Amino acid sequence: MERQEYTGCTCNFKTYSKSYKLKKRIPNDPKDMFIVPDTQEAIVSQAQWDRVQELRKNKRRLAKAERQGLFSGLLYCADCGGKLHFATCKSFEGKQDHYVCSKYKSGRGDYSAHYIREDVLRELVLERIQAVNEYIRGDVDGFQEEWLHYRRADQERDIREDQKRVEQARKRLANLDVVMSRLYEDYALGEISKEKYKKMTADYETEQERLKLEIETTEEWVEQRQTMGNDLDAFIALTKKYVDVTELTQTIVNEYIKKIIIHAPDKSGGKRRQQVEIIFNFVDEVEIPVLAEPMIAESTLGRRKTA
């Protein structure tokens, strides 16, 4: 769950030292590591690994009734951005399990409860997943074309950033040649010791090798990016895997749903209407017609309707 190498890549510079005099190694920030993709056979896909990292950030604990919310860790308040906590007890028997905004303090302060029952969410999410599955399977080619339209801008931006890094690495390589030449002159003139010269030369040579490897692998990655469609393939595979979804499970929810945003209820007109936004994995930036209309949980005189 932690080692990215299982996606088929090689991770370099996982640790660093504050000084060559210190033996202690410090874990490097992931963004500062140098990751070379596709150097070995993958055990899990990159999409699966990324999703696991997202899920690991969400702490899911069993409630006192020893039940866990199906959507725990995925619900967010539309107003404050905080998470909604799962609330239950043994006397509920699951029928009144609900979620409430973590910043709500029993009517105190400015925060609304954003209360929503789990059975309502189950119905809404299941309905939306079924609709999306039906839409994509009905026109896979059209969906692929739409996806590529929305992703093209992101891909082009990423490619430009990678090309900029390659250019910077090439400039640094050229500068290192000059630096090492001057370093040798200082050593020859006796301005630095032999030990310091060897140490600094070794450091610069290591940096040169790293830069050469970075340039080579980044250029290959830019070429591969032109034909990338991993996210698209992963989502289409989901729609084929779950052809007839009649009941939600934790696995289905985790595979489909990235997050769910709960709005404060509107109680005007004698009805309780509450908007729910469902954000899917992989295709959250693509406009799917069946997702255009917001989902509304509606209650009237104790009876609930969904639309």
Order of alpha helices (4+ residues) and beta strands (2+ residues): beta-beta-beta-beta-alpha-beta-beta-beta-beta-alpha-alpha-alpha-alpha-alpha-beta-beta-beta-beta
